[in-house]
Amino acid sequence: MEEKNTREIIMQEALELFAIKGYAAVSMRDIARAVGIRPSSIYHHFKGKQELFDALIQKANDIKNSLQEVFLNAFAKSEAVGQEAFVRAGMFF
């Protein structure tokens, strides 16, 4: 597995397990099993479960910020649509 790809796969599997079982109920061994790697391999990418969780939160924040930036850029150009309608669409989103 490519290193960056492995990190992303670890994060994806961890997110799914955290969503299903909850953070406290998921071990690094559970995550490693889901990825198909040895538990020690996870520590090449993350110091521990909390750092992995923090990386997931950071990724979610990055996505939110990107979407917010897109929305604000589009809002600045929304005169043709009408800002009120655009704000309602954004709130719905």
C-alpha positions in Angstrom: 0.0 0.0 0.0 1.2 3.5 -0.8 1.9 5.5 2.4 -0.6 8.3 1.8 -3.2 5.9 0.6 -2.7 3.7 3.7 -3.2 6.8 6.0 -6.4 7.6 4.1 -7.7 4.1 4.3 -6.9 4.0 8.1 -8.9 7.2 8.5 -11.8 5.9 6.5 -12.0 2.6 8.4 -11.6 4.3 11.7 -14.4 6.8 10.9 -16.7 4.0 10.0 -15.9 2.0 13.1 -16.2 5.1 15.4 -19.6 5.9 13.8 -20.9 2.3 14.3 -19.4 1.4 17.7 -18.4 4.7 19.2 -14.9 6.0 19.9 -14.4 4.3 23.3 -15.4 0.8 21.9 -13.0 0.8 19.0 -9.4 -0.3 19.5 -6.4 0.2 17.3 -6.5 -3.5 16.7 -10.1 -3.2 15.4 -9.0 -0.5 13.0 -5.9 -2.5 11.9 -8.1 -5.6 11.3 -10.5 -3.5 9.2 -7.7 -2.1 7.1 -5.9 -5.5 6.8 -2.6 -4.4 8.4 -0.8 -5.2 11.6 -1.7 -2.9 14.6 1.9 -1.8 14.8 1.6 -0.4 11.2 -1.0 2.1 12.3 1.6 3.7 14.6 3.7 4.6 11.6 0.9 7.0 10.6 -0.6 8.0 14.0 0.8 8.1 17.5 -2.4 6.7 18.9 -6.2 6.6 18.7 -6.6 10.2 19.9 -4.3 11.5 17.2 -6.2 9.5 14.6 -9.5 10.9 15.9 -8.0 14.4 15.8 -7.0 13.9 12.2 -10.6 12.9 11.3 -11.9 16.1 13.0 -9.3 18.2 11.2 -10.3 16.6 7.8 -14.0 17.3 8.6 -13.2 20.9 9.4 -11.1 21.3 6.2 -14.1 20.0 4.2 -16.5 22.3 6.0 -14.1 25.3 5.4 -13.8 24.5 1.7 -17.6 24.3 1.3 -18.0 27.5 3.2 -15.5 29.2 1.0 -17.2 28.0 -2.2 -20.6 29.1 -0.8 -19.2 32.6 0.2 -17.6 33.0 -3.2 -20.8 32.1 -4.9 -22.8 34.4 -2.6 -20.6 37.3 -3.6 -21.8 36.7 -7.2 -25.4 36.0 -6.4 -27.0 39.3 -7.4 -28.5 37.6 -10.5 -30.2 34.9 -8.4 -31.2 37.1 -5.5 -29.3 37.0 -2.2 -32.3 36.0 -0.2 -33.0 32.9 -2.3 -29.3 32.1 -2.3 -29.1 32.3 1.5 -32.2 30.0 1.8 -30.5 27.5 -0.5 -27.3 27.7 1.6 -29.2 27.2 4.8 -30.9 24.2 3.3 -27.6 22.8 2.3 
